[in-house]
Amino acid sequence: MTLRVASIASGGLDRRRVGVIDIGSNSIRLVVYDGLTRAPIPLLNQKITVGLGSDLEQTGRLDDAALEHGIQAVAVLSRMAETMDVHNVELLATSAVRDAQNGTEFRLRVEKECGRPVRVLTGDEEARMSAIGVISAMPTATGIIGDLGGGSLELVAVENGQMRESVSLPLGPLRLVSRSDSSISKARKIIDAEIEPIEWLESRLKGETLFVVGGAWRAVARVHMAHIDYPLRIVHGYAMDRRDARDFGHMLIKLSQGTLAQIDAVSRKRADTLPWAALVMDKVLKMGKPAGVQYSAQGLREGFHFMQLDLATRDRDPLLSACMDTVSSEHRFDDHTGVMESWMAPLFVDDTPQFARLRHAACILNDIGWHEHPEYRAEQSMLRVLRMPWSVLDHMERAFLALVIFIRYGGSISDPIADIARRLLSGDQIRVATTIGKAIRLAWALTGSQGHLLARNPMSVDDDRLTLRLLDPDSIPAKDRMERYAASLGRVLNLDVDIIVRDDEAMQRSGAAQ
């Protein structure tokens, strides 16, 4: 997938609200998005637990009580969408309705009650729609995407964002408990029998990443975060290496019902699924031998949303689109992202593509905290970026951009409030983020709100010197502040700083960089 960037100022965002009602084996969920955008923000995420598939394995049918509850739940959520003035709501049904003998009855009654068609997905459609949801957030994903629902497990091989083989297996926790009579040893044999025939599993997954989707697996991540006192409580982008994931899974499998009931990181119903979800994941990890696991909050619903976008919107970079969507509605001055990025480029001639992309994102977000109180601008802006409701970046990227903005507004890496960023970033990542933040801070000292003037005050790096040439010194609003910020940037880069006015007179030469 080739990703392109759109201008902040370019209109064309379809901000009509759209929604999807996902009729799953365990729960029925309405998600309403803020529009048909590349990085949509959920305005509402409402779940009703029904357990449509709880007796499916034993009877082949949706339980009568669950069926009635399910119809009522869809009707309630459908009316809720109407009150929110949602432009379009789609109803998607997965394995329980697909496999049940009375699934057609359920579908017809829902359609009559709600006046909306229900699309019953095949196993292949469900697998691929979930994979598209993950790929929409991680366009270069390589490995296998696994989506564990209440009734089924979908596995899709991906290579650089392109889908390859796929399979749908009846291994959701609800169905697995029923098939095994709640026996862990029987469940292992069932899982082995379903997964071991997948010939492409190891070849596609070995040394790559298992991208995991689904409420039961996300519950595993939440419990692990609490277990290790992880500094961020956002599941999307959370990563574990294979050994840690297997060790933790083995611990969950052995937990008694009494111990599960005491887990407060997830709901009681989710806690009950932990051993079964861990069993399935352990088999995939053991057989596939990936380097690690990465959790995704994006799956089937986001995949369906992505499929509604036009091709040009799909091709946009999800992170950069999220940044642009955020600032487009609240920026106070003209967009100078491109000018700022070009101006600081001499500092980053050896940038990796990853850092170059994050630098671009940081330049888009450079003024995101302008409406915060000046005394708390650095702290509030950092926390806002760190906790953005985006599902298009991993935890390193969150911490990196948050630290950039913190430094941009005068924060210090030694400040206790920056502890989260320090814990999530390597030394090199901290250095680059600090450099970008100080460069943005210097840019604002040079120009104030007139970002177009940056081109009149270029920077260059030669050997051990950073040179700032002031071709338009009379436009600089605060020269003393500019000098301090330039010296601070030089110290981060371990460079002496020369500030030259109009190319013909030396204004300042700093001492040796510290």
GIFEN-V172162 format. One record per helix or strand of 2 or more residues. SS is the DSSP state (a for helix, b for strand). FROM is the first residue (numbers start at 1). TO is the last residue. If there is no record, write none. Layout:
# GIFEN-V172162
SS,FROM,TO + SS,FROM,TO
This chain:
# GIFEN-V172162
b,18,23 + b,27,33 + b,42,49 + a,56,59 + a,64,83 + b,88,93 + a,95,99 + a,103,114 + b,118,120 + a,123,137 + b,143,148 + b,153,159 + b,162,169 + a,173,180 + a,184,195 + a,201,205 + b,209,213 + a,215,228 + b,239,241 + a,242,253 + a,257,261 + a,268,288 + b,292,295 + a,300,307 + a,311,314 + a,318,328 + a,337,348 + a,353,364 + a,374,386 + a,395,408 + a,416,424 + a,427,447 + a,451,456 + b,459,462 + b,465,470 + a,473,475 + a,479,493 + b,496,501 + b,505,509
